[in-house]
Amino acid sequence: MPVSCTPAAPNPTTDNVTDYRLDANAVAPGRWSYQSIAGDATSLLGKGGSGVFAADEWAADVKKPEHAWFVKADGSIGTDYRAIAETYTVADQADGKDVHLRGSFDSPGGRFRVLLAHDGDATKVAGPFTELYTYTGKAASFDLDVIASKGDDLLFVSDQVTTWWAPGKLKAAITTELAPETAAVTATPGPGAVRSGATVQLASATKDACIRYTTDGSDPAMSTTAYPYRMPIAITADTDLKAVATATGSAPSVVADLPFVLNEPFRAFAGENQGTQTGLVAGVQWDRMDFDWGSIEPAKGQIDQAAVAEYLRQFNLAKSHGITILPVLAYTAGWAANRTGYSYDFHGKTYEYGPAKSENNGQFVRQLVTKDASGKVLSTKDVQTSIGRTPPQNPADWANFVKLAVDTLKPLGITYFQVWNEAYPGSGFWEGGMDQYMTDIQLPAAKIIHDAGVKLVYGGWICGAPLSEYIALLDKFKAWKSIDVYDLHYMPIGTMQTIYAAAQKRGIKNPAVWQTEIGFTTEDKFVADIYPRAFHWALSKGGNDLDRFKLLYFAEWAPDDTSAFGYNRTLRTGNNLSPKGKTLVTLANLLRGAKATTYDDFETSPQLKPELNEALSTANGFRLDDKRVVLAIDLKRQNQADIFEDPNTGDTIHLNFGEPTMTVTLRNVRSVKSLDRVDLYGNRTPLQWKNTGHDTIEAEVPIIDPDPTVKALNQTEQEDVFYLSLQQS
């Protein structure tokens, strides 16, 4: 492989939004501009604003104080449901050439479109527009080819956002075939999650291409930290590898983004719901998203290939960033829902739904007759029910969809499939009975999934229903062995042990227990309190299977708006980490390691021990890579005097008086290099320790946090949570 190549001159029509000049807002060939759109009419946005807006903002109407649209110099744009576009006017040199558009657009949610205007006039933008690409959601990637004419306009349009004044940012490259492009760099193994020490080989399909790469996320075409590729690259840490290929006489390749993350026990244990496909909070590795029957099959036997392709894109993008998506197979396609009527028994009553009288906005109107156990009519009334949550008229249609989902996603490496979500009368996700759910939905899906050699995750037993009812349901249908993961939602973590023991009693040797929705709480210390307890319990069960136990926080994101659903209950508020997100980052950083085991060779005074009961104080210890020890300590205040009392010894600590400390003894630790107290937000305080012989140290650990923000957080929720982090040489 050549060490160096002489690349062709850069493509003269390559441009990027970051090259846009704020001091000259003119439409010119090969340049970017910003337009407001109404139908096929456009108008150039003019510079405006005052005060903080004067330096970096463009507005459609500078007299309006709210600035209906805005554009910042870094390429981000904002809109309030009305359409705003970043417009690229094709250069004269590209006339009649193949124009390649690729890039991405990110926002908190809304519609993103790519439009083409064949107006042939480099001085204006005018419709009608040809729609090249449309996506509704939070993140879109596009890769398009069009035949260009000089003066054509390509519009990247943002509108229909899910929250007011939502920013979005375009990352786009536009090239033409003025010179052949070197084939992009590929990696073997492909980007994603790998074990520590794995080696990655890079290659380009272009003969004699040279490859340069960076491991710090910088652009290898320009960065001073780029290396020539000569041998496989060892991955020993999370690595944002980027690579570019060049060949004599060819334009440089597109920069390949090849991120690698390390497989680690805590990352496999922790996950999120509704995260991004390019990186989750704290580098956790599991996300969960619906695989929607109605979107995939909008009419019986009619498969929407574009919808399938979009799902595949999202799953592949997530995989390339080390994220495993758990697909939720749901809900009933509109055409498949029962319209003729059905009945079921539940908690001593019979519910009889008549034929659908009407349907509108995703709802049926039908008569519901409720009877008691003797058959006496208790009530008769018209009710609205969700079409998508109605049982299918023909269960075979559901089975066909499940097979399609498995056949589509299994080749991507997806091995776990969740069936439905919170199927239970009154949950809002299932408008039928539990017997009907088991016979028509759960058990047929289990057979299809297992016949394909993959695994089934139960659809989340709802927290509002007794766990004993879940156990009785699985007993009734002898369904224990048809389920690979027993899944709970928003349950106390002690219930994970309950279902685990119940499964073992019924012959399941190594049960897998997940909570694929947990959290959604205003308690800022929820993650710091619950996750160490559950992770210690999971590790105590032994084995090398990282997928036996998981907690997936619901949800990752909510708008930064006090009236928004989920505000102050998620890991991110807008684009910023919430206190819960910050505590997850701290915990995940502490528990980094390719190997994690329980560490129970410690003693505290007053005495603490591992506890699943969330009402009790606890200490949970972990040994990581045989080099570090982490102790997670949670002291619950036991009365209004803020006193913690050890029930075994009678020792007490007044948690909010003077400078209280607790004594911690750590055994079987050699060559101690450092010992730090770490607070909820990751602030470290070095501690002194004394050796007491036989590889044992003892330290006095302060209770009260030095950082006033963290101290206030602990005071508010009436408990003190902090960590000890020991590093061995």
Buried (B, 14 or more C-beta within 10 A) or exposed (E): EEEEBEBBEEBBBBBBBEEBEEEEBEBEBBBBBBBBBEEEEBEBBEBBBEEEBEEBBBBBBBEEEEBBBBBBBEBBBBBBEBBBBBBBBBBEBBBEBEBBBBBBBBBBBBBBBBBBBBBEBBEBBBBEBEEBBBBEEBBBBBEBEBEBBBBBBBBBBBBBBBBEBBBBBBBBBBBBBBBEBBBBBBBEEEBBBBEBEBEBEBBBEBEEBBBBBBBEEBEBBEBEEBBEBEEEBEBEEBBBBBBBBBBBEBBBBBBBBBBBBBBBBBBBBBBBBBBBBBBBBBBBBBBBBBBBBBBBBBEEEEBBEEBBEBBBBBBBBBBBBBBBBBBBBBBBBBBBBBBEEBBBBBEEBBBBBBEBEEBEEEBBEBBBBBBEEEEEEEEEEEEBBBBBBBBBBEBEBBBBBBBBBBEBBBEBEBBBBBBBBBBBBEBEBBBBBBBBBBEBBBBBBBEBBBEBEBBBBBBBBBBEBEBEBBBEBBEEBEBBEBBBBBBBBBBBBBBBBBBBEBBEEBEBEEBBBBBBBBBBBEBBBBBBBBBBBBBBBBBEBEEEEBBBBBBBBBBBBBBBBEEBEBBBBBBBBBEEBBBBBBBBBBBBBBBBBBEBBBBBBBBBBBBBBBBBEBEBBBBBBBBBBEBBBBBBBBBBBBEEEBBBBBEEEEBBBEBBEEEBBBEBBBBEBEEBEBBBBBBBBBBEBEBEBEEEEEBBBBBEBBBBBEBEEBBEBBBEBBBBBBBBBBBBE
